[in-house]
Amino acid sequence: MSYPISNNSVDGGMTDLRGDMMEDFIALGIIFTVNCYIALILCNVIEGIDGFIFSLTEMQAIGMLFGISLFQLMIEICVRHIKTRLGFVLARLMLGGYIIFASYTLCLLTGGTSGYDDRIREMSAWDYHNLLGIEFMYFCIVVILGRVRRRKSVKLDL
């Protein structure tokens, strides 16, 4: 089933058919990307990306960021033509992953940080569970606020 996507909202933000703000899905994409990255390092599946990014020349790093930006742009263009709710939500989740990856890469390349792979490897299971618990509480609050917002808008319409 295809749902129309509405770009008109009271505050100018991107909304879906139900009137939910898409920033929630972008934040979920960011948090999901970070959690997957941490889990892959803690399970020794990957060593991290800090060493790889530091090994790139400036032109290679620019090319990598340009290529990823172009890929994200193509996803956004395809979603605008397909106009399904699932496609739109997946595009928002992927946009969150793109935002955090590009931000972290730029932070590493400009010297804003020396990387977090060593700190992640030193995390205990307790630290990781605390991180997941805090993120779960964040999304519970987001869901509650969304429901309150919808109820207020329904009462105003009556």
N, CA and C of each residue as an Amber inpcrd file, in Angstrom:
protein
   474
   0.8350000  -1.1620000   0.0000000   0.0000000   0.0000000   0.0000000
   0.8860000   1.2330000   0.0000000   0.5630000   2.1880000  -0.7990000
   1.3580000   3.3960000  -0.9280000   0.6830000   4.5380000  -0.1780000
   1.4670000   5.2740000   0.5740000   0.9490000   6.4050000   1.3200000
   1.5530000   7.6790000   0.7670000   0.7710000   8.7180000   0.6360000
   1.3410000   9.9790000   0.1840000   2.1990000  10.5920000   1.2800000
   3.2140000  11.2840000   0.8700000   4.0980000  11.9560000   1.8020000
   3.7330000  13.4290000   1.7970000   3.5220000  13.9880000   2.9580000
   3.1590000  15.3930000   3.0650000   4.3780000  16.1870000   3.5000000
   4.6660000  17.2580000   2.7900000   5.7590000  18.1400000   3.1650000
   5.2430000  19.3710000   3.8900000   3.9570000  19.4540000   4.0920000
   3.3650000  20.6140000   4.7300000   3.0990000  20.3200000   6.1920000
   3.6920000  21.0960000   7.0470000   3.3990000  20.9720000   8.4690000
   3.3920000  22.3550000   9.0690000   2.9000000  22.4500000  10.2590000
   2.7550000  23.7390000  10.9070000   4.1040000  24.4070000  11.1160000
   5.1000000  23.6420000  11.5400000   6.3980000  24.2240000  11.8490000
   7.4020000  24.0900000  10.7160000   6.9850000  23.6850000   9.5250000
   7.8750000  23.6230000   8.3730000   8.7360000  22.3860000   8.3120000
   8.5910000  21.4470000   9.2430000   9.3960000  20.2310000   9.2430000
   8.8120000  19.1780000   8.3320000   9.5710000  18.1360000   8.0910000
   9.1210000  17.0360000   7.2470000   8.2540000  16.1050000   8.0760000
   7.0580000  15.8000000   7.5930000   6.1600000  14.9180000   8.3230000
   5.7100000  13.7900000   7.4220000   5.2470000  12.7190000   8.0410000
   4.6840000  11.6140000   7.2770000   3.1610000  11.7090000   7.3130000
   2.4940000  10.6610000   6.8850000   1.0380000  10.6640000   6.7880000
   0.3690000  10.9180000   8.1350000   0.9290000  10.3750000   9.2130000
   0.3380000  10.5370000  10.5380000   0.7030000  11.8590000  11.1850000
   1.5690000  12.6440000  10.5680000   1.9800000  13.9130000  11.1450000
   3.1680000  13.8060000  12.0730000   3.8380000  12.6550000  12.1090000
   5.0130000  12.4970000  12.9600000   6.2070000  13.1860000  12.3290000
   7.0460000  13.7390000  13.1610000   8.2410000  14.4040000  12.6620000
   9.3040000  13.3770000  12.2850000   9.9390000  13.5960000  11.1850000
  10.9330000  12.6510000  10.6840000  12.2580000  12.7420000  11.4250000
  12.4380000  13.7920000  12.2340000  13.6820000  13.8920000  12.9940000
  13.8380000  12.7110000  13.9460000  12.7200000  12.1590000  14.4020000
  12.7960000  10.9970000  15.2870000  13.4270000   9.8100000  14.5740000
  13.0850000   9.6110000  13.3160000  13.6630000   8.5040000  12.5520000
  15.1320000   8.7650000  12.2340000  15.4920000  10.0180000  12.0120000
  16.8950000  10.3530000  11.7680000  17.7130000  10.0840000  13.0320000
  17.1880000  10.4880000  14.1930000  17.8830000  10.2200000  15.4610000
  17.9990000   8.7240000  15.7030000  16.9530000   7.9760000  15.3630000
  17.0150000   6.5180000  15.5020000  18.0980000   5.9360000  14.5950000
  18.2350000   6.4710000  13.3820000  19.2860000   6.0180000  12.4750000
  20.6740000   6.3030000  13.0220000  20.8360000   7.4650000  13.6360000
  22.1270000   7.8180000  14.2360000  22.4550000   6.8610000  15.3810000
  21.5000000   6.6610000  16.2620000  21.7340000   5.7990000  17.4190000
  21.9440000   4.3550000  16.9900000  21.1840000   3.8890000  16.0060000
  21.3520000   2.5220000  15.5130000  22.7420000   2.3290000  14.9100000
  23.2180000   3.3140000  14.1530000  24.5480000   3.2260000  13.5500000
  25.6300000   3.1690000  14.6240000  25.5290000   4.0220000  15.6200000
  26.5170000   4.0380000  16.7020000  26.4980000   2.7170000  17.4680000
  25.3010000   2.2130000  17.7750000  25.2060000   0.9440000  18.5100000
  25.7730000  -0.2200000  17.7140000  25.4930000  -0.2660000  16.4240000
  26.0500000  -1.3390000  15.5900000  27.5690000  -1.2510000  15.5450000
  28.0950000  -0.0460000  15.4150000  29.5440000   0.1510000  15.3760000
  30.1850000  -0.3110000  16.6860000  29.6020000   0.0900000  17.8100000
  30.1340000  -0.3130000  19.1120000  30.0440000  -1.8260000  19.2820000
  28.9160000  -2.4090000  18.8980000  28.7480000  -3.8630000  19.0390000
  29.7540000  -4.6180000  18.1770000  30.0140000  -4.1430000  16.9580000
  30.9830000  -4.8180000  16.0860000  32.3930000  -4.7540000  16.6560000
  32.7450000  -3.6380000  17.2820000  34.0720000  -3.5280000  17.8920000
  34.1590000  -4.4000000  19.1420000  33.1190000  -4.3610000  19.9820000
  33.1490000  -5.1510000  21.2180000  33.1720000  -6.6480000  20.9490000
  32.5680000  -7.0780000  19.8580000  32.5520000  -8.5120000  19.5100000
  33.7650000  -8.9110000  18.6740000  34.7050000  -8.0040000  18.4860000
  35.9250000  -8.2330000  17.7080000  35.6470000  -8.6450000  16.2660000
  34.5730000  -8.1260000  15.6950000  34.2860000  -8.3750000  14.2820000
  35.1150000  -7.4290000  13.4220000  35.2320000  -6.1710000  13.8660000
  36.0680000  -5.1910000  13.1750000  36.9990000  -4.5580000  14.1980000
  38.0590000  -3.9630000  13.7000000  39.0070000  -3.2690000  14.5700000
  38.6480000  -1.7990000  14.7510000  37.7290000  -1.2990000  13.9400000
  37.3640000   0.1130000  13.9760000  37.7520000   0.7880000  12.6790000
  37.3170000   2.0340000  12.5320000  37.6140000   2.7490000  11.2880000
  38.6070000   3.8840000  11.4880000  39.0240000   4.1350000  12.7180000
  39.9530000   5.2350000  12.9630000  41.2450000   5.0700000  12.1690000
  41.8410000   3.8990000  12.2310000  43.0920000   3.6520000  11.5060000
  42.9240000   3.7960000  10.0090000  41.8010000   3.3250000   9.4810000
  41.5400000   3.4410000   8.0470000  41.4060000   4.9020000   7.6340000
  40.6600000   5.6720000   8.4000000  40.4440000   7.0730000   8.0320000
  41.7370000   7.8690000   8.1580000  42.5440000   7.5860000   9.1920000
  43.8170000   8.2850000   9.3380000  44.7910000   7.9310000   8.2180000
  44.6350000   6.7640000   7.5980000  45.5510000   6.3610000   6.5320000
  45.2070000   7.0040000   5.1870000  44.0550000   7.6380000   5.0790000
  43.6470000   8.2510000   3.8120000  44.3530000   9.5780000   3.5890000
  44.6440000   9.8650000   2.3230000  45.1320000  11.1980000   1.9840000
  43.9400000  12.1440000   1.9640000  44.2200000  13.4400000   1.8520000
  43.1260000  14.4140000   1.8390000  42.1890000  14.1910000   0.6570000
  42.7470000  13.9100000  -0.5060000  41.9150000  13.7060000  -1.6980000
  41.0890000  12.4300000  -1.5820000  41.6520000  11.3880000  -1.0090000
  40.8940000  10.1520000  -0.8190000  39.7370000  10.3700000   0.1540000
  40.0060000  11.1160000   1.2190000  38.9450000  11.3940000   2.1950000
  37.8370000  12.2370000   1.5730000  38.2160000  13.2440000   0.8000000
  37.2180000  14.0720000   0.1080000  36.4250000  13.2210000  -0.8730000
  37.1080000  12.3600000  -1.6030000  36.4230000  11.4760000  -2.5480000
  35.4670000  10.5220000  -1.8530000  35.8830000   9.9810000  -0.6930000
  35.0120000   9.0770000   0.0500000  33.7640000   9.8050000   0.5370000
  33.9360000  10.9860000   1.1210000  32.7820000  11.7490000   1.5960000
  31.8870000  12.1900000   0.4410000  32.4890000  12.5620000  -0.6880000
  31.7020000  12.9530000  -1.8590000  30.9030000  11.7650000  -2.3860000
  31.5350000  10.6030000  -2.4570000  30.8380000   9.4060000  -2.9410000
  29.6770000   9.0090000  -2.0400000  29.8930000   9.0720000  -0.7380000
  28.8190000   8.7360000   0.1990000  27.7060000   9.7750000   0.1250000
  28.0640000  11.0450000  -0.0250000  27.0450000  12.0920000  -0.1660000
  26.2430000  11.9060000  -1.4400000  26.9040000  11.5340000  -2.5180000
  26.2110000  11.2850000  -3.7820000  25.2610000  10.0970000  -3.6550000
  25.6950000   9.0490000  -2.9820000  24.8430000   7.8810000  -2.7520000
  23.6130000   8.2660000  -1.9330000  23.8030000   9.0730000  -0.8880000
  22.6690000   9.5170000  -0.0660000  21.7220000  10.3940000  -0.8820000
  22.2560000  11.2310000  -1.7490000  21.4180000  12.0620000  -2.6190000
  20.5840000  11.1980000  -3.5560000  21.1750000  10.1450000  -4.1050000
  20.4200000   9.2440000  -4.9860000  19.3030000   8.5430000  -4.2200000
  19.5540000   8.1700000  -2.9750000  18.5050000   7.5540000  -2.1540000
  17.3530000   8.5360000  -1.9620000  17.6720000   9.7880000  -1.6570000
  16.6270000  10.7880000  -1.4420000  15.8140000  11.0300000  -2.7110000
  16.4710000  11.0660000  -3.8540000  15.7570000  11.2710000  -5.1210000
  14.8430000  10.0920000  -5.4110000  15.3290000   8.8860000  -5.2010000
  14.4930000   7.6930000  -5.4340000  13.2830000   7.6770000  -4.5140000
  13.4640000   8.0530000  -3.2610000  12.3500000   8.0490000  -2.3110000
  11.3000000   9.0780000  -2.7100000  11.7170000  10.2020000  -3.2520000
  10.7550000  11.2230000  -3.6810000   9.8840000  10.7200000  -4.8260000
  10.4190000   9.8400000  -5.6590000   9.6400000   9.3090000  -6.7830000
   8.8060000   8.0990000  -6.3900000   9.2750000   7.2880000  -5.4530000
   8.5480000   6.0810000  -5.0570000   7.3820000   6.4320000  -4.1310000
   7.6080000   7.3080000  -3.1840000   6.5890000   7.8300000  -2.2750000
   5.8610000   6.7630000  -1.4640000   6.5830000   5.8230000  -0.9110000
   5.9760000   4.8820000   0.0320000   6.4470000   5.2340000   1.4360000
   5.6320000   4.9280000   2.4030000   5.9790000   5.2330000   3.7950000
   7.2130000   4.4590000   4.2390000   7.2810000   3.1830000   3.8980000
   8.4270000   2.3680000   4.2860000   9.7140000   2.9160000   3.6640000
   9.6620000   3.2790000   2.4030000  10.8380000   3.8430000   1.7480000
  11.2750000   5.1440000   2.3900000  10.3050000   5.9560000   2.7680000
  10.6230000   7.2310000   3.3900000  11.2670000   7.0310000   4.7580000
  10.7240000   6.1070000   5.5440000  11.2880000   5.8310000   6.8700000
  12.6940000   5.2440000   6.7390000  12.8850000   4.3080000   5.8190000
  14.2220000   3.7350000   5.6090000  15.2150000   4.7960000   5.1540000
  14.7630000   5.7130000   4.2980000  15.6460000   6.7950000   3.8560000
  16.0370000   7.6840000   5.0260000  15.1140000   7.9500000   5.9500000
  15.4300000   8.7570000   7.1360000  16.4210000   8.0190000   8.0400000
  16.2410000   6.7120000   8.2010000  17.1820000   5.9340000   9.0130000
  18.5770000   5.9580000   8.3920000  18.6430000   5.8030000   7.0780000
  19.9390000   5.8280000   6.3910000  20.5540000   7.2190000   6.4390000
  19.7180000   8.2550000   6.4120000  20.2250000   9.6160000   6.5380000
  20.8820000   9.8100000   7.9020000  20.3000000   9.2280000   8.9440000
  20.9180000   9.2910000  10.2680000  22.2850000   8.6310000  10.2870000
  22.4010000   7.4650000   9.6420000  23.6970000   6.7950000   9.5420000
  24.7030000   7.6160000   8.7630000  24.2370000   8.2440000   7.6890000
  25.1150000   9.0970000   6.8830000  25.5980000  10.2860000   7.7120000
  24.6990000  10.9130000   8.4430000  25.0600000  12.0980000   9.2340000
  26.1310000  11.7560000  10.2580000  25.9630000  10.6650000  10.9870000
  26.9340000  10.3330000  12.0300000  28.2670000   9.8960000  11.4190000
  28.2330000   9.1670000  10.3070000  29.4830000   8.7380000   9.6780000
  30.2500000   9.9350000   9.1210000  29.5500000  10.8270000   8.4260000
  30.2190000  12.0060000   7.8640000  30.7510000  12.9010000   8.9790000
  29.9850000  13.0710000  10.0420000  30.4340000  13.9080000  11.1620000
  31.6710000  13.3240000  11.8340000  31.6500000  12.0250000  12.0860000
  32.7850000  11.3700000  12.7420000  34.0220000  11.4140000  11.8470000
  33.8280000  11.1890000  10.5560000  34.9500000  11.2430000   9.6180000
  35.5550000  12.6370000   9.5790000  34.7150000  13.6600000   9.4940000
  35.2220000  15.0330000   9.4850000  35.9090000  15.3800000  10.7990000
  35.3920000  14.8830000  11.9040000  36.0190000  15.1180000  13.2080000
  37.4190000  14.5120000  13.2560000  37.5420000  13.2990000  12.7310000
  38.8510000  12.6420000  12.7160000  39.8230000  13.3620000  11.7930000
  39.3490000  13.7540000  10.6160000  40.2330000  14.3620000   9.6240000
  40.6850000  15.7620000  10.0110000  39.8450000  16.5080000  10.7130000
  40.2110000  17.8730000  11.0840000  40.9370000  17.9500000  12.4190000
  41.0850000  16.8220000  13.1000000  41.8060000  16.8090000  14.3670000
  40.9290000  17.1070000  15.5680000  39.6190000  17.0780000  15.3940000
  38.7060000  17.3170000  16.5100000  38.7850000  16.2320000  17.5670000
  39.1680000  15.0470000  17.1620000  39.3410000  13.9270000  18.0810000
  40.3930000  12.9860000  17.5070000  40.9850000  12.1980000  18.3840000
  41.9620000  11.2130000  17.9120000  41.3100000   9.8570000  17.6940000
  39.9980000   9.7890000  17.8800000  39.2790000   8.5410000  17.6580000
  38.8080000   7.9210000  18.9540000  37.8380000   7.0510000  18.8320000
  37.2370000   6.4340000  20.0060000  37.3390000   4.9180000  20.0050000
  38.0260000   4.3300000  19.0460000  38.0940000   2.8740000  18.9770000
  38.7240000   2.2670000  20.2250000  39.7760000   2.8950000  20.7460000
  40.4210000   2.3690000  21.9590000  39.4880000   2.4540000  23.1640000
  38.7560000   3.5550000  23.2690000  37.8120000   3.7000000  24.3830000
  36.6730000   2.6910000  24.2720000  36.2310000   2.4350000  23.0500000
  35.1450000   1.4710000  22.8560000  35.6160000   0.0720000  23.2440000
  36.8530000  -0.2870000  22.8750000  37.3780000  -1.6120000  23.2240000
  37.4640000  -1.8110000  24.7360000  37.6650000  -0.7200000  25.4730000
  37.7850000  -0.7970000  26.9280000  36.4330000  -0.7830000  27.6370000
  35.3470000  -0.6190000  26.8910000  34.0130000  -0.6000000  27.5070000
  33.6840000  -1.9650000  28.0970000  33.0600000  -1.9300000  29.2430000
  32.5810000  -3.1900000  29.8300000  31.1540000  -3.4400000  29.3430000
  30.6720000  -4.6340000  29.6000000  29.2890000  -4.9540000  29.2270000
  28.3210000  -4.0430000  29.9720000  28.6590000  -3.6960000  31.2050000
  27.8140000  -2.8080000  32.0010000  27.7040000  -1.4340000  31.3440000
  28.8230000  -0.8940000  30.8670000  28.8010000   0.4050000  30.1890000
  27.9160000   0.3610000  28.9490000  28.0330000  -0.7120000  28.1870000
  27.2390000  -0.8380000  26.9610000  25.7510000  -0.9630000  27.2890000
  25.4190000  -1.7090000  28.3210000  24.0120000  -1.8370000  28.7190000
  23.4620000  -0.5170000  29.2420000  24.2790000   0.2560000  29.9420000
  23.8520000   1.5880000  30.3810000  23.5590000   2.4800000  29.1810000
  24.4280000   2.4240000  28.1760000  24.2150000   3.2030000  26.9520000
  22.8940000   2.8200000  26.2930000  22.6360000   1.5290000  26.1700000
  21.3850000   1.0750000  25.5610000  20.1770000   1.4750000  26.4000000
  20.3040000   1.4400000  27.7090000  19.2030000   1.8430000  28.5830000
  18.8620000   3.3150000  28.4460000  19.8840000   4.1520000  28.3660000
  19.6620000   5.5890000  28.1880000  18.9870000   5.8560000  26.8500000
  19.4270000   5.1730000  25.8030000  18.8090000   5.3670000  24.4920000
  17.3700000   4.8680000  24.4800000  17.0880000   3.7830000  25.1860000
  15.7180000   3.2830000  25.2770000  14.8210000   4.3070000  25.9690000
  15.3170000   4.9150000  27.0490000  14.5300000   5.9430000  27.7370000
  14.2820000   7.1410000  26.8300000  15.2850000   7.5190000  26.0340000
  15.1230000   8.6350000  25.1020000  13.9700000   8.3620000  24.1420000
  13.9400000   7.1780000  23.5660000  12.8820000   6.8890000  22.6030000
  11.5280000   6.6760000  23.2670000  11.4930000   6.2460000  24.5050000
  10.2140000   6.2030000  25.2250000   9.6690000   7.6160000  25.4010000
  10.5370000   8.5530000  25.7390000  10.1150000   9.9470000  25.8820000
   9.6410000  10.5010000  24.5450000  10.3390000  10.1810000  23.4590000
   9.9300000  10.6470000  22.1310000   8.5540000  10.1090000  21.7690000
   8.3060000   8.8430000  22.0450000   6.9930000   8.2470000  21.7440000
   5.9040000   8.9170000  22.5720000   6.1700000   9.1460000  23.8480000
   5.1790000   9.7980000  24.7130000   4.8810000  11.2040000  24.2090000
   5.9130000  11.9670000  23.8770000   5.6940000  13.3230000  23.3770000
   4.9240000  13.3170000  22.0650000   5.1980000  12.3440000  21.1990000
   4.4570000  12.2360000  19.9390000   2.9860000  11.9570000  20.1660000
   2.6910000  11.0850000  21.1080000   1.2830000  10.7770000  21.4160000
   0.5790000  11.9770000  22.0350000   1.2690000  12.6920000  22.9110000
   0.6760000  13.8920000  23.5060000   0.4090000  14.9290000  22.4230000
   1.3450000  15.1050000  21.5140000   1.1760000  16.0660000  20.4230000
  -0.0260000  15.6940000  19.5560000  -0.1740000  14.4130000  19.2370000
  -1.3170000  13.9760000  18.4230000  -2.6340000  14.1840000  19.1550000
  -2.6610000  13.8890000  20.4460000  -3.9010000  14.0810000  21.2110000
  -4.2740000  15.5530000  21.2950000  -3.2820000  16.4170000  21.4610000
  -3.5680000  17.8530000  21.4980000  -4.1110000  18.3260000  20.1620000
  -3.5410000  17.8320000  19.0630000  -4.0190000  18.2640000  17.7500000
  -5.4210000  17.7400000  17.4800000  -5.7550000  16.5510000  17.9820000
  -7.1120000  16.0130000  17.8150000  -8.1000000  16.8450000  18.6230000
  -7.7430000  17.2190000  19.8450000  -8.6260000  18.0390000  20.6740000
  -8.8340000  19.4170000  20.0580000  -7.7930000  19.9800000  19.4430000
  -7.9250000  21.2860000  18.8090000  -8.8290000  21.2260000  17.5900000
  -8.8380000  20.1000000  16.8860000  -9.6780000  19.9550000  15.7010000
 -11.1500000  19.8240000  16.0660000 -11.4440000  19.3200000  17.2690000
 -12.8370000  19.1460000  17.6900000 -13.3990000  20.4770000  18.0450000
